[in-house]
Amino acid sequence: MNKVLQLQKKLTQLAILDATFEVFGSESHQYQLKPCLSNKEIQVFESRYNITLPSEYKNFLLEIGNGGAGPGYGLSGIEYEDVIPEKLYQKKYEIISKPFPLIKAWNNLDLIVNNNTDFVINNDAYFDDKFIQGTLTITNYSCGIYGMLVITGEQSGKIWIDDRTNDNGIYPASLSFCHAFHDADPDDLHPNNDEEQPLSFYDWYEDWLNRSLHQIRQSSET
């Protein structure tokens, strides 16, 4: 069985078993998927931003759905319409088309400047878009934590986490991260961001499916 069919089968099982939406975020998406995209629609998106989507994510869009059921509050879809505001297009182009700059966890808190005169914190440098260029935000984990798919650069196809809202920087979506955020009752809510490599899109999505299925099956046994 290929990976797409495996993911579809597990998602179907999860939707059946979790009829009361016990898994975090499931009330938002209710295990529904948005319609798949066509090759032409994906080509429009890629051409607009001068990028090539990672193969796993592209296959997901083609065969499973353009967002919907997934980790956090669910997967975000991509915008492929032929007409979008020029200013918005220019900003997205500049961010998406440049290579993602990181290869390991980053958190330079020195970029957060506290202005003691008027008690205003200037976070502009810390939240500069250059640190997340070459990515698409694909899920919201809540509390200002976002999952990103890297689409350009050395880390293309990998999932990274933008946790700057909580002063935790940007780090790989590793197995320890998944343990902390995909398990219902993890032992440790603070993943070791320096220890493990980021998961690929399929591995990240399947980790969520596996841990969610385990949660629901355990719940039904108690």
N, C-alpha and C positions, 0 to 999 in steps of 0.2 A: 504494500500500500504506500503510495507516495505521500509526501509530507502534507500537501494541501488536503487530501482526503482524511488523513489522520486528524488534522486540526478541525475539520468540519465535523467528523464523527464525535470528537471529544466535546466540541461546543454544543452539539445536539444533545449529548448525554447530560451536560451541565444544565442546559435550559430545562430539561425534563425533571432532573433531580432537584433543582433549586427553584421550585415553583413559587416559593414565598420570598425570593430574592434576599437570601441571607448573606451572600457574598457581597463584600464592600463594593459599592458603586453600581451594583446590578439593577437597582431600582431606576437608575438613570437611563440605561440602555435596554433593560429587560431582555437581554440576549438577542436583540434584533440587530440585523445588519442592513446597512444602506445598499442600494443596488450597485452591482459591479460596474466598473468602467469598461469601455471598449478600448482596443488598441489605439484607435484614432483619438479618443479623448485623452489618453495618457500621452500620446505624441504631442498633442496641443500643449499640454502642461510642460512637458520636457523642453519643447522648442521655445516656449515663452521665456523660460528661465535659463536656457542653455545648459541643461543638466541631463543626466541619465539616472533614473531611479534605480536603486539596488534591486537585483532580480527577485529576491524573496518578497519584498514589499510590492513590487510590480505584479507578481503572480497573485498575491493576496488581493490586490485591487481588481484583477481580471477574473479571478475564480471564486473569491469568498465575499468581498464587499468593500465599498469605499467608506470605511469607518463603521462605528457601531459597537457591538459587544467587544469588550477587551479590558485590559488592566485599568486601574483607577476608575474614572467615570466613563470609560469607554474610549475607543479609538476615534480620533478626529479624521475626517476625510480630507481630500485635496480639492482645491478649487480649480476647475478646468474650463470655466466659461470663456468664451471667445473675447468678451468685453469686460474689463475691470478698470476702475479709475487709474489714470496714468500715474498719479503720485504714489498710490498704493503699489502699483506694479513696479515702479522704480525702486522703492524701498525694499520690496521683497526680492527683486532681482539682485540688488547689491548684497543682501544678506545670504541668499540661497546659493548663488553661483560661486562664491568664494570658498576655498577649502576650509574644513573644520580644523582649527589650529591645535587641538589638544591630543595628547597620546597618553596622558595620565591625569589623575585627579588634580584639580586646580582650585585654590581658594586663597586669593591674595586680599586679606582683610585690610591691608594698608591702603587699599584704594577707597575705603570708606572713610571719608573725612568728616570729623565732627567739628562743626563750627561753634565754638564755645560762646561766641558773642551773642548769637540769637537762638542758640539751641536747635539749629537746623542741621540735619545730617544730609550731606551731599553725596548721594550714591551713584551719580552718573557714571563715574569711571568704573565702578564695580559692576554695574549693570550694562556696560557697553555691549552692543550687539556683536562686536567683533569676536567675542568669546563663544558665541553660539552660531556664527556664520556657517553655512554649509549643512544646516540641519532643518528638519521639519518637526515642529512640536506635534506629537501624535497622541498624547494623553495628559490629563490633569489628575494627579494623585491626591489633590486637595492640599490645603495649607501652603499654597505657593510652590508646590513641588511638581515639576513637569518632566515627562518623558520625551526624549527627542530621538529621532532617527537621523543618523548621519548619512548624508547623501553625496558629499564630495570630500575628497581627501583620503588620507591613509585609513581612517576609521569608517569608511563607507560601509553601510549595511549594519552597523552596530548601534546599540541603544545606549544613550547617555542620559544623565539626569541633571536638570537645572534646579538647584536647591539654594540659589542665591538669596531668595526672599528670607530664608532662615539663617543666613550667614554661613551656609555650609558649602558654598561654591558649586562647582560643576564636576561630576564624577561618573565613572562607568556604572551602568546597570549590570552589576555583577551578580553572582549567585547569592552573596551575602545581602545585597540590596533586595533581591527577590524574596529572600527569606524574611526580611523585615517588612516588606510591603505587600507581598502576595499571600502570606500566611495570616490566618485569623488571629492567632495568639502567639506571635513570635517570642522567642526567649530574649532577643536583643533587638531593640528598635533603632539601633545606630549601626548601620552597615560599616564594615571595614573597607573603606573606599580605596585603600592603597594596595590591597592584597590580591584582587582578582581582576580578570579581564572582562570587558563588556560583552554581553550576550548578543548574538545575532538576532534579527527581527523574529525569525521563526522560533528560535530557542526561548527568547523572552516571552513570546505569546504563549508557547506551549507550557512554559513554567507556570504562568498564571492559570492556564486550564488545569494542569495537573494538581496544583496546590488547592485550587478552588474545588475540584472534584473530591480531593481528600478531605477537605473541610466539611463538605456536605455529607459525605458518606459517614464520617465520624459523628456528625451531628445526628444523623438518623439512627445511629446505634445506641445513643444515650437516652 
